[in-house]
Amino acid sequence: MGIFNRKSKINKGYQELLMEAPSIPDSTFLLEDEETNSSNQKLKNYFKKTDELYFWYFDEMVLKDFEGIPNKNFIFHKRKINSVKNLKDIVNQFYNHYGIDDNGAGMFDKQDTIDIKEGYWSGRTYTDSKHKHPALFSYDKNEGLDLTIFYTG
């Protein structure tokens, strides 16, 4: 079982996120601010910190909710990487679902571990047109680990 399986042990797996996306945010999210982005789209930024881990790993979520269109950016955040093994498992499950990323990276490997230990990891990028809901991983020792899923309605 994995994060792409409806019967996943993960509290908020990928399929559940996609099914729930139209009804998010709910009352458990805090509205942080509103903005107009560089494409002149209005959006609201929401935040949620939880003890319920997203994808076994992330304890914070930022939601960018675009006005007038069903698109939403879900940014899952972890301030510190406590377990490279858990991250490896998540990255490998994304690889199994999405395939090779835009930069030719596949399964989590030794270089990924080295990059994380050195404080910067470019992660994985799945943003080309073949992915219905693009996603990307990144890590910076000062900012933490992010998984962004671009829900496209």
LORO-207202 format. One line per field, with one value per residue: x, y, z of N, C-alpha, C in turn; residue number from 1; residue in three letters; chain. Coordinates in nm, 3 decimals, decimal comma, always signed. Each point is the difference from the previous one (the first is absolute). Example, Ala and Ser with C-alpha at 12.3 -4.5 7.8 and 13.67 -1.06 7.14 Angstrom:
2
n.c1 +1,319  -0,035
n.c2 -0,569  +0,105
n.c3 +0,780  -0,072
ca.c1 -0,089  +0,082
ca.c2 +0,119  +0,119
ca.c3 +0,000  +0,006
c.c1 +0,090  -0,077
c.c2 +0,120  +0,109
c.c3 +0,000  +0,073
n 1  2
res ALA  SER
chain A  A
end
This chain:
153
n.c1 +0,084  -0,049  +0,062  +0,013  -0,015  -0,126  +0,057  +0,068  +0,108  +0,040  +0,004  +0,079  -0,039  +0,065  -0,058  +0,018  +0,121  +0,013  -0,051  +0,078  +0,088  -0,109  -0,001  +0,125  +0,006  +0,012  -0,080  +0,075  -0,020  +0,114  -0,084  +0,112  -0,023  -0,021  +0,015  +0,066  +0,007  +0,115  -0,090  -0,005  +0,030  -0,123  +0,065  -0,045  +0,077  -0,008  -0,009  +0,063  +0,011  +0,052  -0,056  -0,099  +0,091  +0,035  -0,036  -0,043  +0,012  -0,089  +0,032  +0,033  -0,105  +0,049  -0,113  +0,025  -0,108  -0,006  -0,027  -0,121  +0,099  -0,008  +0,099  +0,080  +0,086  +0,031  +0,047  +0,051  +0,013  +0,129  +0,011  +0,001  +0,096  -0,092  -0,056  +0,121  -0,009  -0,072  +0,088  +0,096  -0,073  -0,020  +0,127  +0,030  -0,095  +0,047  +0,123  -0,048  -0,052  +0,095  +0,094  +0,087  +0,069  -0,035  +0,079  -0,078  -0,044  +0,038  +0,037  -0,031  +0,113  +0,124  -0,006  -0,124  +0,047  +0,098  -0,085  -0,083  +0,099  +0,020  -0,131  +0,015  -0,127  +0,029  +0,007  -0,129  -0,008  -0,130  +0,048  +0,041  -0,042  +0,081  +0,023  -0,113  +0,064  +0,069  +0,123  +0,048  +0,122  +0,027  +0,129  -0,008  +0,121  -0,010  -0,056  +0,068  -0,080  -0,020  -0,126  +0,005  -0,132  +0,004  -0,106  -0,036  -0,074
n.c2 -0,119  +0,104  +0,113  -0,082  -0,073  -0,016  -0,118  +0,105  -0,030  +0,075  +0,087  +0,075  -0,105  -0,033  -0,119  -0,010  +0,048  -0,077  -0,097  +0,039  +0,014  -0,039  -0,073  +0,008  +0,100  -0,059  -0,016  -0,105  +0,072  +0,062  +0,099  -0,006  -0,001  +0,109  -0,043  +0,075  -0,114  -0,040  -0,100  +0,089  -0,117  +0,013  -0,007  -0,100  +0,039  -0,131  -0,024  -0,116  -0,003  -0,121  -0,074  +0,012  -0,090  +0,089  -0,102  -0,034  +0,117  +0,066  +0,102  +0,061  +0,077  +0,051  +0,065  -0,001  +0,070  -0,033  +0,129  -0,056  -0,077  -0,128  +0,071  -0,089  +0,070  -0,126  +0,071  -0,122  +0,028  -0,020  +0,057  -0,124  -0,052  -0,073  -0,041  -0,022  -0,107  +0,072  +0,098  -0,089  -0,053  +0,124  +0,036  -0,119  +0,028  +0,122  -0,050  -0,091  +0,112  +0,091  -0,086  -0,002  +0,082  +0,128  -0,028  -0,106  +0,052  -0,110  -0,122  +0,010  +0,073  -0,049  +0,047  -0,050  -0,108  -0,003  +0,027  -0,085  -0,085  +0,039  -0,019  -0,057  -0,023  -0,017  -0,116  +0,008  +0,007  +0,000  +0,089  -0,102  +0,017  -0,102  +0,085  -0,066  -0,048  +0,098  -0,042  +0,047  -0,052  +0,064  +0,022  +0,084  -0,010  +0,117  -0,056  -0,114  -0,104  +0,010  -0,038  +0,040  -0,004  +0,013  +0,018  -0,064  -0,037
n.c3 +0,000  -0,063  -0,020  -0,102  +0,107  -0,037  +0,011  -0,037  +0,071  -0,101  +0,099  -0,069  -0,065  -0,105  -0,007  +0,131  -0,019  -0,107  +0,075  +0,100  -0,099  -0,068  +0,111  -0,040  +0,085  +0,118  +0,102  -0,030  -0,110  +0,019  -0,030  -0,074  -0,132  -0,071  -0,127  -0,082  -0,071  -0,052  +0,001  +0,100  +0,057  +0,050  +0,116  +0,074  +0,100  +0,015  +0,130  +0,013  +0,132  -0,008  +0,093  -0,086  -0,019  -0,090  -0,074  +0,119  -0,054  -0,069  +0,081  -0,110  -0,026  -0,112  -0,009  -0,130  +0,030  -0,128  -0,012  -0,009  +0,045  -0,040  -0,054  +0,061  +0,072  +0,020  +0,100  +0,001  +0,129  +0,010  +0,117  +0,046  -0,073  +0,061  -0,113  -0,047  +0,080  +0,086  -0,013  +0,011  +0,096  +0,043  -0,015  +0,050  +0,088  +0,011  +0,006  +0,084  +0,046  +0,014  +0,040  -0,100  +0,080  -0,002  +0,104  -0,022  +0,115  +0,063  +0,035  +0,128  -0,006  -0,004  -0,124  +0,005  +0,060  -0,087  -0,097  +0,058  +0,019  -0,127  +0,017  -0,120  -0,030  -0,128  +0,059  -0,023  -0,132  +0,019  -0,084  -0,075  -0,121  +0,013  +0,097  +0,031  +0,104  -0,056  +0,025  +0,114  +0,022  +0,112  +0,025  +0,100  +0,052  -0,062  -0,107  -0,012  +0,015  -0,131  +0,001  -0,125  +0,015  -0,131  +0,077  -0,110  +0,101
ca.c1 -0,084  +0,079  -0,072  -0,086  -0,101  -0,110  +0,005  +0,128  +0,003  +0,030  -0,121  -0,051  +0,071  -0,015  -0,136  -0,089  +0,021  -0,067  -0,145  -0,042  +0,048  -0,103  -0,062  +0,104  +0,018  -0,115  +0,012  +0,124  +0,108  +0,008  +0,028  +0,115  -0,008  -0,047  +0,098  -0,013  +0,132  +0,058  -0,090  -0,117  -0,103  -0,020  -0,001  +0,003  +0,099  -0,046  +0,102  -0,049  +0,101  -0,078  +0,068  -0,030  +0,105  -0,030  +0,097  +0,082  +0,121  -0,013  -0,092  -0,056  -0,046  -0,041  -0,089  -0,021  -0,131  -0,017  -0,137  -0,066  +0,041  +0,013  +0,140  +0,049  +0,135  +0,016  +0,142  +0,020  +0,127  +0,065  +0,111  +0,125  -0,006  +0,037  +0,026  +0,023  -0,065  -0,140  -0,001  +0,034  -0,120  -0,097  +0,053  -0,008  -0,141  -0,030  +0,064  -0,080  -0,124  +0,027  +0,109  +0,120  -0,040  +0,035  +0,146  +0,056  +0,020  -0,095  -0,007  +0,087  +0,130  +0,105  +0,022  -0,106  +0,039  +0,114  -0,052  -0,075  +0,097  +0,071  -0,089  -0,087  -0,039  -0,095  -0,113  -0,061  -0,088  -0,094  -0,083  -0,028  -0,143  -0,057  -0,052  -0,125  +0,023  +0,145  +0,049  +0,145  +0,063  +0,123  +0,048  +0,105  +0,018  -0,057  -0,145  -0,062  -0,040  -0,132  -0,061  -0,108  -0,087  -0,080  -0,130  -0,048  -0,146
ca.c2 +0,119  +0,121  +0,126  +0,014  -0,104  +0,048  -0,071  +0,035  +0,025  +0,141  +0,072  +0,079  -0,046  +0,072  -0,013  +0,072  +0,142  +0,036  -0,008  +0,105  +0,132  +0,101  +0,050  +0,061  -0,008  -0,009  +0,087  -0,028  +0,080  +0,139  +0,091  +0,084  +0,125  -0,003  +0,065  -0,011  -0,048  +0,065  -0,023  +0,080  -0,085  +0,020  -0,124  +0,006  -0,090  -0,062  -0,076  -0,099  -0,082  -0,111  -0,119  -0,103  +0,019  -0,017  -0,088  -0,054  +0,077  +0,145  +0,042  +0,131  +0,016  +0,131  -0,015  +0,118  -0,023  +0,099  +0,049  -0,014  -0,122  -0,107  -0,031  +0,022  -0,050  -0,057  -0,001  -0,073  +0,051  -0,058  +0,089  -0,074  -0,139  -0,088  -0,134  -0,007  -0,122  +0,030  +0,084  -0,090  -0,078  +0,088  +0,035  -0,119  -0,021  +0,097  -0,052  -0,112  +0,055  +0,102  -0,039  +0,085  +0,140  +0,088  +0,012  -0,133  -0,069  -0,108  -0,043  +0,068  -0,066  +0,052  +0,143  +0,072  +0,004  +0,093  +0,137  +0,037  +0,022  +0,125  +0,112  +0,040  -0,113  +0,046  -0,090  -0,053  +0,096  -0,062  +0,114  +0,005  -0,008  -0,135  -0,023  +0,073  +0,080  +0,009  -0,006  +0,015  -0,007  +0,078  +0,015  +0,096  -0,012  +0,116  +0,008  -0,128  -0,087  +0,027  -0,077  +0,081  -0,067  +0,100  -0,057  +0,075  -0,012
ca.c3 +0,000  -0,006  +0,005  -0,117  +0,012  +0,085  +0,128  +0,061  +0,143  +0,021  +0,042  -0,112  -0,119  -0,126  -0,053  +0,090  -0,025  -0,125  +0,020  +0,093  -0,044  -0,027  +0,124  +0,084  +0,144  +0,088  +0,118  +0,073  -0,060  +0,039  -0,111  +0,034  -0,074  -0,138  -0,086  -0,145  -0,044  -0,118  -0,114  +0,033  +0,058  +0,143  +0,075  +0,146  +0,059  +0,125  +0,071  +0,096  +0,069  +0,054  +0,052  -0,099  -0,101  -0,141  -0,065  +0,108  +0,024  +0,007  +0,105  -0,035  -0,137  -0,050  -0,114  -0,083  -0,061  -0,106  -0,014  -0,128  -0,070  +0,099  +0,030  +0,136  +0,026  +0,133  +0,035  +0,125  +0,051  +0,118  +0,030  +0,014  -0,045  +0,111  -0,051  -0,145  -0,046  -0,029  -0,119  -0,111  -0,031  -0,065  -0,133  -0,085  -0,036  -0,105  -0,122  -0,050  -0,056  -0,101  -0,088  +0,000  +0,009  -0,113  -0,010  -0,019  +0,127  +0,026  +0,140  +0,096  -0,005  +0,090  -0,024  +0,071  +0,141  +0,010  -0,019  +0,121  +0,108  -0,030  +0,027  -0,111  -0,084  -0,102  +0,011  -0,122  -0,066  -0,095  -0,040  -0,143  -0,035  +0,009  +0,136  +0,027  +0,120  +0,018  +0,138  +0,015  +0,131  +0,014  +0,137  +0,032  +0,145  +0,069  -0,022  +0,026  -0,110  -0,056  -0,108  -0,055  -0,098  -0,072  -0,035  -0,116  -0,013
c.c1 +0,087  -0,086  -0,092  -0,112  -0,107  +0,002  +0,130  -0,015  +0,028  -0,130  -0,062  +0,080  -0,037  -0,143  -0,101  +0,012  -0,075  -0,152  -0,051  +0,031  -0,111  -0,062  +0,101  +0,022  -0,133  +0,028  +0,127  +0,119  -0,009  +0,033  +0,114  -0,006  -0,058  +0,100  -0,044  +0,138  +0,046  -0,082  -0,132  -0,119  -0,009  -0,003  +0,005  +0,100  -0,050  +0,114  -0,068  +0,118  -0,078  +0,088  -0,022  +0,096  -0,052  +0,111  +0,102  +0,102  -0,021  -0,104  -0,058  -0,044  -0,033  -0,084  -0,011  -0,125  -0,030  -0,148  -0,051  +0,041  +0,022  +0,144  +0,034  +0,141  +0,004  +0,149  +0,013  +0,141  +0,044  +0,124  +0,135  -0,020  +0,051  +0,040  +0,015  -0,071  -0,147  -0,012  +0,030  -0,124  -0,103  +0,045  -0,012  -0,143  -0,044  +0,061  -0,085  -0,129  +0,027  +0,108  +0,121  -0,043  +0,052  +0,150  +0,069  +0,026  -0,109  -0,011  +0,097  +0,132  +0,099  +0,023  -0,106  +0,036  +0,115  -0,048  -0,074  +0,096  +0,081  -0,089  -0,086  -0,025  -0,104  -0,117  -0,045  -0,098  -0,082  -0,096  -0,029  -0,148  -0,059  -0,057  -0,122  +0,017  +0,151  +0,040  +0,151  +0,039  +0,120  +0,035  +0,112  +0,012  -0,060  -0,151  -0,072  -0,036  -0,140  -0,035  -0,117  -0,075  -0,091  -0,129  -0,062  -0,149  -0,050
c.c2 +0,124  +0,124  +0,020  -0,103  +0,050  -0,067  +0,026  +0,019  +0,148  +0,075  +0,078  -0,037  +0,081  -0,006  +0,075  +0,150  +0,044  -0,004  +0,116  +0,140  +0,101  +0,060  +0,061  +0,142  -0,018  +0,085  -0,025  +0,078  +0,144  +0,085  +0,093  +0,134  -0,025  +0,075  -0,009  -0,038  +0,069  -0,021  +0,074  -0,085  +0,029  -0,136  +0,027  -0,104  -0,047  -0,081  -0,100  -0,077  -0,110  -0,108  -0,117  +0,019  -0,025  -0,083  -0,055  +0,097  +0,147  +0,041  +0,140  -0,001  +0,147  -0,028  +0,133  -0,029  +0,113  +0,036  -0,024  -0,120  -0,109  -0,033  +0,037  -0,055  -0,046  -0,011  -0,065  +0,031  -0,077  +0,084  -0,072  -0,143  -0,088  -0,139  +0,003  -0,124  +0,026  +0,086  -0,084  -0,079  +0,084  +0,034  -0,119  -0,032  +0,102  -0,045  -0,113  +0,048  +0,092  -0,041  +0,090  +0,146  +0,081  +0,011  -0,136  -0,076  -0,104  -0,029  +0,083  -0,075  +0,066  +0,149  +0,085  +0,014  +0,099  +0,145  +0,048  +0,030  +0,128  +0,122  +0,049  -0,121  +0,050  -0,095  -0,062  +0,104  -0,073  +0,108  +0,005  -0,031  -0,140  -0,032  +0,086  +0,094  +0,004  +0,002  +0,027  -0,008  +0,093  +0,012  +0,102  +0,000  +0,117  +0,006  -0,130  -0,072  +0,035  -0,104  +0,085  -0,084  +0,107  -0,067  +0,085  -0,023  -0,116
c.c3 +0,000  -0,003  -0,120  +0,001  +0,096  +0,138  +0,074  +0,151  +0,031  +0,028  -0,115  -0,124  -0,123  -0,054  +0,088  -0,020  -0,126  +0,015  +0,087  -0,049  -0,029  +0,125  +0,097  -0,048  +0,073  +0,124  +0,080  -0,054  +0,047  -0,123  +0,043  -0,071  -0,138  -0,084  -0,146  -0,050  -0,127  -0,126  +0,018  +0,048  +0,149  +0,067  +0,149  +0,048  +0,136  +0,060  +0,093  +0,055  +0,071  +0,059  -0,096  -0,117  -0,140  -0,063  +0,100  +0,055  +0,031  +0,103  -0,023  -0,145  -0,025  -0,123  -0,071  -0,082  -0,098  -0,017  -0,142  -0,083  +0,104  +0,041  +0,144  +0,008  +0,145  +0,027  +0,137  +0,047  +0,125  +0,025  +0,004  -0,047  +0,114  -0,048  -0,151  -0,055  -0,035  -0,126  -0,124  -0,042  -0,075  -0,142  -0,094  -0,039  -0,105  -0,133  -0,061  -0,066  -0,120  -0,101  +0,018  +0,004  -0,119  -0,024  -0,014  +0,129  +0,022  +0,148  +0,084  +0,005  +0,096  -0,018  +0,068  +0,148  +0,022  -0,011  +0,124  +0,114  -0,021  +0,011  -0,114  -0,089  -0,100  -0,013  -0,130  -0,053  -0,105  -0,049  -0,149  -0,027  +0,011  +0,138  +0,026  +0,120  +0,025  +0,147  +0,001  +0,146  +0,000  +0,148  +0,006  +0,153  +0,078  -0,009  +0,033  -0,129  -0,045  -0,105  -0,048  -0,104  -0,058  -0,047  -0,110  -0,029  -0,077
n 1  2  3  4  5  6  7  8  9  10  11  12  13  14  15  16  17  18  19  20  21  22  23  24  25  26  27  28  29  30  31  32  33  34  35  36  37  38  39  40  41  42  43  44  45  46  47  48  49  50  51  52  53  54  55  56  57  58  59  60  61  62  63  64  65  66  67  68  69  70  71  72  73  74  75  76  77  78  79  80  81  82  83  84  85  86  87  88  89  90  91  92  93  94  95  96  97  98  99  100  101  102  103  104  105  106  107  108  109  110  111  112  113  114  115  116  117  118  119  120  121  122  123  124  125  126  127  128  129  130  131  132  133  134  135  136  137  138  139  140  141  142  143  144  145  146  147  148  149  150  151  152  153
res MET  GLY  ILE  PHE  ASN  ARG  LYS  SER  LYS  ILE  ASN  LYS  GLY  TYR  GLN  GLU  LEU  LEU  MET  GLU  ALA  PRO  SER  ILE  PRO  ASP  SER  THR  PHE  LEU  LEU  GLU  ASP  GLU  GLU  THR  ASN  SER  SER  ASN  GLN  LYS  LEU  LYS  ASN  TYR  PHE  LYS  LYS  THR  ASP  GLU  LEU  TYR  PHE  TRP  TYR  PHE  ASP  GLU  MET  VAL  LEU  LYS  ASP  PHE  GLU  GLY  ILE  PRO  ASN  LYS  ASN  PHE  ILE  PHE  HIS  LYS  ARG  LYS  ILE  ASN  SER  VAL  LYS  ASN  LEU  LYS  ASP  ILE  VAL  ASN  GLN  PHE  TYR  ASN  HIS  TYR  GLY  ILE  ASP  ASP  ASN  GLY  ALA  GLY  MET  PHE  ASP  LYS  GLN  ASP  THR  ILE  ASP  ILE  LYS  GLU  GLY  TYR  TRP  SER  GLY  ARG  THR  TYR  THR  ASP  SER  LYS  HIS  LYS  HIS  PRO  ALA  LEU  PHE  SER  TYR  ASP  LYS  ASN  GLU  GLY  LEU  ASP  LEU  THR  ILE  PHE  TYR  THR  GLY
chain A  A  A  A  A  A  A  A  A  A  A  A  A  A  A  A  A  A  A  A  A  A  A  A  A  A  A  A  A  A  A  A  A  A  A  A  A  A  A  A  A  A  A  A  A  A  A  A  A  A  A  A  A  A  A  A  A  A  A  A  A  A  A  A  A  A  A  A  A  A  A  A  A  A  A  A  A  A  A  A  A  A  A  A  A  A  A  A  A  A  A  A  A  A  A  A  A  A  A  A  A  A  A  A  A  A  A  A  A  A  A  A  A  A  A  A  A  A  A  A  A  A  A  A  A  A  A  A  A  A  A  A  A  A  A  A  A  A  A  A  A  A  A  A  A  A  A  A  A  A  A  A  A
end
